């Protein structure tokens, strides 16, 4: 074998594989009618809603694990928003198991019920908060949760965050607009979201792994008002990744949403991915029918 041929044999696959994965992730190869897509979307919505409600009758230990996972404030917000869009009281009843509008509830409860009185976390709890969690609490509490000028400036950075930190930034801006619409940075937050959405779409086009973050990126594009950036292939891959029990997994074939984290340990479907999947398909059905009409005939 000549030296040139050896280089071609070695380098060729390394060049071709990324191209193939990008095409696989972004290009739809089959034609789907609008009626078929809408039926598939609704089937996915009902199955994931039933997963959240436990209607597939999971084993007791699985059911308990689900209930613990659903206690996440942001997931409760997604369930409430889903219930409002679809007009389904069973999801509201589920959320009421976790949050009650009473004086003892803390600020996270506002994610599910804006009437909940904000209670400032203890100093040690505040010290342990991640940056995005501080953003969330400020969006929920406004002036009740102290927020420095530097923190506000970081929330409004245009080109700094990547991957999960970028989607969390968009979630924070979404909450800011919903809970603190007259805050000092409200106009900047609204103007920034479409720009951040463009960066999210760029990442989504390159990252072919249908992990929890894959679903989260599509949700963020919809929340930012940039459904035009959502490719049908991404949604189709999300629907294809739904499991028989109606849920989605956090990992893709053992590959975590973090680039260098991989595990062969079996992992069941979980609330973090499934509730985001439920929110995604519900947003498409009820808030973005024009997207469906544009891509499916």
C-alpha positions in Angstrom: 0.0 0.0 0.0 1.4 3.4 -1.0 1.8 6.1 1.6 -0.9 8.2 -0.1 -3.4 5.4 -0.1 -2.7 4.6 3.6 -3.3 8.3 4.5 -6.6 8.2 2.5 -7.7 5.0 4.3 -7.0 6.4 7.7 -8.2 10.0 7.2 -11.1 9.3 4.9 -13.4 7.8 7.6 -12.4 10.5 10.1 -13.6 13.2 7.6 -16.7 11.3 6.3 -18.1 10.3 9.7 -18.8 13.8 11.0 -20.4 14.7 7.7 -22.7 11.7 7.8 -23.7 12.3 11.5 -24.6 15.9 10.6 -26.7 14.8 7.7 -28.4 12.1 9.8 -29.2 14.6 12.5 -30.6 17.3 10.3 -32.1 15.9 7.1 -35.5 14.1 6.9 -35.5 11.2 4.5 -39.2 10.3 4.6 -42.3 12.2 3.7 -44.9 12.4 6.5 -48.4 13.7 6.0 -49.7 16.4 8.4 -52.4 14.0 9.6 -49.9 11.3 10.4 -47.5 13.7 12.1 -50.3 15.2 14.3 -51.5 11.8 15.3 -47.9 10.8 16.2 -47.4 14.0 18.2 -50.7 13.5 20.1 -49.8 9.8 20.8 -46.4 11.0 22.2 -48.1 13.6 24.3 -50.7 11.3 25.8 -48.0 8.6 26.5 -45.7 11.0 28.3 -48.6 12.6 30.2 -49.6 9.1 31.4 -46.0 8.5 32.4 -46.0 11.5 34.6 -49.3 10.4 36.1 -48.1 6.9 36.6 -50.8 5.4 34.5 -48.6 2.7 33.1 -48.7 1.2 36.6 -45.0 1.0 37.3 -43.6 -1.1 40.1 -43.9 0.6 43.5 -40.2 1.4 43.7 -40.3 3.0 40.2 -43.4 5.0 41.1 -41.7 6.3 44.3 -38.7 7.3 42.3 -40.8 9.2 39.8 -42.6 11.1 42.5 -39.3 12.2 44.0 -38.0 13.4 40.6 -41.2 15.3 39.8 -40.6 17.5 42.9 -38.2 19.6 40.8 -39.6 23.1 40.7 -38.9 23.7 37.0 -40.5 20.3 36.1 -43.6 21.3 38.0 -43.7 24.6 36.0 -43.6 22.6 32.8 -46.4 20.4 34.0 -48.6 23.4 35.0 -47.9 25.1 31.7 -48.8 21.8 29.9 -52.0 21.5 31.8 -52.9 25.1 31.0 -52.3 24.6 27.3 -54.2 21.3 27.1 -56.8 22.1 29.7 -56.1 18.9 31.7 -57.0 19.0 35.4 -55.3 15.7 36.2 -51.9 17.3 35.7 -52.9 20.3 37.9 -54.0 17.8 40.6 -50.6 16.1 40.4 -48.7 19.4 40.8 -50.9 20.3 43.9 -49.4 17.2 45.6 -46.1 19.1 45.7 -46.9 22.8 46.0 -49.6 24.5 48.1 -50.2 28.3 48.1 -49.5 28.7 51.8 -47.3 31.0 53.9 -44.8 28.2 54.5 -43.9 27.6 50.9 -40.6 29.0 49.6 -39.8 30.9 46.4 -39.4 27.8 44.3 -43.1 27.1 44.7 -43.8 30.1 42.4 -42.6 28.1 39.5 -45.9 26.1 39.9 -48.1 28.7 41.6 -47.3 32.4 41.3 -49.4 33.1 44.4 -46.9 31.4 46.7 -45.3 33.9 49.1 -41.6 34.2 48.6 -39.4 33.2 51.5 -35.8 34.1 51.3 -33.5 31.0 51.5 -31.1 30.8 54.4 -27.6 32.3 53.8 -26.0 28.8 53.6 -28.6 27.8 51.0 -28.0 30.9 48.9 -24.3 30.2 49.0 -24.8 26.8 47.6 -26.9 27.9 44.6 -25.6 27.6 41.1 -25.5 30.7 39.0 -28.5 29.7 37.0 -30.5 29.0 40.2 -29.8 32.5 41.3 -31.1 33.8 38.0 -34.3 31.7 38.4 -35.0 32.9 41.9 -34.4 36.6 40.9 -36.8 36.1 38.0 -39.4 34.6 40.3 -39.0 37.0 43.3 -37.8 40.2 41.6 -36.6 42.7 44.2 -37.3 40.3 47.0 -34.2 38.3 46.0 -31.1 40.6 46.0 -29.4 40.6 42.6 -26.2 42.6 42.0 -25.5 44.6 38.8 -22.7 42.1 38.0 -25.1 39.2 38.2 -27.6 41.0 36.0 -24.9 41.7 33.5 -23.9 38.0 33.4 -27.5 37.0 32.8 -27.5 39.2 29.8 -24.2 38.1 28.2 -24.6 37.4 24.5 -21.9 35.0 23.6 -20.5 33.5 26.8 -22.5 30.4 27.7 -22.6 27.0 25.9 -24.6 23.8 26.0 -26.5 23.3 29.2 -25.5 26.7 30.6 -26.8 28.4 27.5 -30.2 26.7 27.7 -30.4 27.5 31.4 -29.8 31.1 30.5 -32.7 31.0 28.1 -34.9 29.4 30.7 -34.0 32.2 33.1 -34.8 34.9 30.5 -38.1 33.2 29.8 -39.0 33.2 33.5 -37.9 36.8 33.8 -40.4 37.7 31.1 -43.2 35.7 32.6 -42.8 36.5 36.3 -40.9 39.8 36.3 -42.1 41.5 33.0 -41.5 45.0 34.3 -38.1 44.4 35.8 -35.2 46.6 35.0 -33.8 44.2 32.4 -37.1 43.0 30.9 -36.6 44.7 27.5 -33.0 43.5 27.2 -34.1 40.0 28.2 -36.8 39.9 25.4 -34.4 41.2 22.8 -31.6 38.8 23.8 -33.6 35.5 23.6 -33.8 35.3 19.7 -30.1 35.8 19.5 -29.4 33.1 22.0 -31.8 30.9 20.1 -29.6 31.1 17.0 -26.6 29.9 19.0 -28.7 27.0 20.4 -29.8 26.0 16.9 -26.2 25.9 15.8 -25.3 23.5 18.7 -28.4 21.4 18.0 -27.4 21.0 14.3 -24.0 19.5 15.4 -25.0 17.5 18.5 -26.6 14.3 17.1 -27.1 12.6 20.5 -30.8 12.6 21.6 -30.1 13.2 25.2 -32.0 15.3 27.8 -30.2 18.4 26.4 -31.4 17.6 22.9 -35.0 18.0 24.0 -34.1 21.0 26.1 -32.6 22.8 23.1 -35.8 22.5 21.1 -37.9 23.7 24.0 -35.7 26.8 24.3 -36.1 27.6 20.6 -39.9 27.5 21.1 -39.8 29.6 24.2 -37.6 32.1 22.5 -40.2 32.5 19.7 -37.9 30.9 17.1 -39.9 27.9 16.0 -38.5 28.8 12.5 -35.1 27.4 13.7 -36.6 24.0 14.7 -35.9 21.4 12.0 -38.5 18.6 11.5 -35.8 16.0 11.7 -35.0 17.0 15.3 -38.6 16.6 16.4 -38.9 13.3 14.5 -35.8 12.0 16.3 -37.2 13.0 19.6 -40.5 11.2 18.9 -38.5 8.1 17.7 -36.5 8.1 21.0 -39.6 7.9 23.2 -39.7 4.5 25.0 -42.6 2.1 25.3 -43.5 3.4 28.8 -44.0 6.9 27.4 -40.8 8.3 28.8 -37.5 9.5 27.6 -34.0 8.8 28.9 -31.4 11.3 30.1 -28.7 9.5 28.1 -28.4 8.4 24.5 -27.0 4.9 24.3 -25.1 5.5 27.5 -23.7 8.8 26.3 -24.4 11.7 28.7 -25.4 15.2 27.6 -21.9 16.1 28.7 -19.4 15.3 25.9 -16.9 13.2 27.8 -19.3 11.3 30.1 -20.3 7.8 29.1 -21.8 4.9 31.1 -22.8 1.4 30.2 -25.0 1.1 33.3 -28.6 0.7 32.2 -30.8 3.7 32.9 -34.5 3.9 33.0 -36.6 6.7 31.6 -36.6 9.7 34.0 -38.7 12.7 34.9 -36.2 15.3 33.8 -36.2 14.2 30.2 -39.8 13.0 30.1 -41.4 16.1 31.4 -39.4 18.2 29.0 -40.5 15.9 26.2 -44.1 16.3 27.3 -43.7 20.1 27.4 -42.1 20.1 23.9 -44.8 18.2 22.1 -47.5 20.2 23.9 -45.9 23.5 22.9 -45.8 22.3 19.3 -49.4 21.2 19.3 -51.0 24.1 21.0 -48.6 27.1 20.6 -47.0 26.4 17.2 -49.5 24.9 14.8 -48.0 27.1 12.1 -44.8 25.2 12.4 -46.6 21.9 11.8 -48.5 23.4 8.8 -45.3 24.7 7.3 -43.5 21.4 7.4 -46.2 18.8 6.9 -48.9 18.8 4.2 
